[in-house]
Amino acid sequence: MTELDWPEILARLGAATVATGAIGLDRDLHGKPIGLKTLGIVGLSTATVVLLAVQFAEAGKMTDATSRVIQGILTGIGFLGAGVIVHEGHRFRVRGLTSAACTFLAACIGIACGAGEWKIVLVALALAFVLLTVGRRIERLLHRMVGGKDEAHETEMPEH
């Protein structure tokens, strides 16, 4: 059994909340159906569950029980992600996929924080913000270059 001290618990849960809350803030600033509080709670809750599983594992080992906890989180988070996807009935458009993907990412970052995998957290967070800030511009550029159809340009509120 691994016994984590208070500063380590605070660091892992705090990092999960701040990192995933930052992703939520991006969604919130773009007027999307999910925001800072929701994704912060997703990260905090997944980190909490993983921390509990890690507490009962042998030091430095991923147990079957920990693996099952992570699998359960990732299965369950799909339902929350599905809740932010909204179908427009008259045009059969699907919206909210990026926000749903951010929900899944928040869960994964929460898992990594709970496991104390700081390098993974930092790289994942950095790449997420690159995608969220310049991804749309890159998509538009590529669409222009290859002559593809830019779906988001045809809708009233493009997903960022």
N, C-alpha and C positions, 0 to 999 in steps of 0.2 A: 504494500500500500504506500502510495506517495503522499506525503503531507506537505501541502503548499502553505507558505506563510502569508500573512495578511498583505504585505506589499506586492507579492506576486499575484495574489487573487485580484487585488485592486488594479494592478497593471493590466492583467488579461481582460477583465470585465470592462475596465475603463477604455482600453484601446478598442475593443469590439464596439462599444457604444459610440465612441467618437468617430471611428473610421466609417462605420455603416451609417451613422447620422449624417456624415459629410456627403455620402452618396445620396441620401434622402434629401439633403438640402439642395443639391443640384436638381433633383426631380421637382422639388417644391418650387424652386426659382423658375423652372420652365413650365409651371402650371400643370404639372402632371398629377395623376390620381393617387400618388403615394409620396410621402415626404419624410422630413427629418425624424419626427417622432416614430412613425411606423417602422422605417428601416433601422433606426437606432434600437428600437425594441426587438426587432428581428435579430440583429447582431448580438445584443445583450442576452436574449433568451437562448440562442444557440450556443453562445460561449458558456453560459451557465450550465447547460446540460452537458456539454463536452467536459467542462471543468469537473463536474460531478463524476463523470466516467473516468477521467484521468486520475482523480483523487483515489479511486479504488483499484487502479491498475498498478502493476509493478513499475518501478522507476525506469523510464526510457523505453517501455514496451507498449505497443498498441495491442490491446487484447481483443478477443472476439466480441466481448460486451461493448467495448468502446466503438468498435466497427459497426455493431448493430445500432448503437445510439446515433451515430453519424448517418447511417442509411435511413433510419427512421426520420431524422430531421429533414433530410433532403427529399424524402418522399412526401412528407407532410407539408413542406414549404411550397410545394407545387400548388396546393389548394389556395394558399394565400396569394401566390402569384397569379393564379387564374382569376382571382377576385378583382384584380386591377385591369384585366383585359375586358374591354367593352366592345360589344358588337353594335355597329350602326345598322339598324334594320333596313333602311331604304336603299342603301348602296352596298350592303354586304361588306363593309370595311371592318377590319380588325384594328383596334387601337390599344395602346397600353403595353405592347410587347416589350419595349425597352424597360418600362417600369417593372414589369413582371421579371425580366431578366435581372434587374437591379435587386429585386427581392431575393432571388436565388443567390446572387453574388453576396448580398449582405449576410445570408445564412452561411455561405462558405467562408467569408471573412470572419464571422463569429466563431465558426468551428476552428479556424486556424488560430484565432486569438485564444480560445479556450485551451488549445493544445500548446500554446506558447511558441508558435512558429512565426517569429517576428519578421524574418526575411521574406517569407511567403506573403505575409500581410502587407508589408511595404510595397513589394513588387506588384501584387494584385491591385492594391489601391491606386498606385501610380498609373498602371495600365488602364484601370477603369476610368480615371479622370482624363487620360489622353483620349480614350474612346468617346467619353461623354462630351468633351469640349471640342475636339476637332474631327470626330468621326463623321458627323453630318457633312462637313465641308469636304472631307475625303470622298464620301459617297457621291456627292454632287459632281466633284471633279472626275471621278471614275465613270460616272454615267455619261458625262459630256464626252469623255475620251473614247468610250466604246459604243456610244450611241444608244445605250440602254434606256429603258423607260424609268423615270424617276417618280416612283409611286407617291412619295411624300409630298412632292410638289403639287400633286393633283388634289390633295385634301386641304381642308380649311386650316387645320392645326397640325402641322407635321410633328411627328415624334422625334425628339432630340436624343 
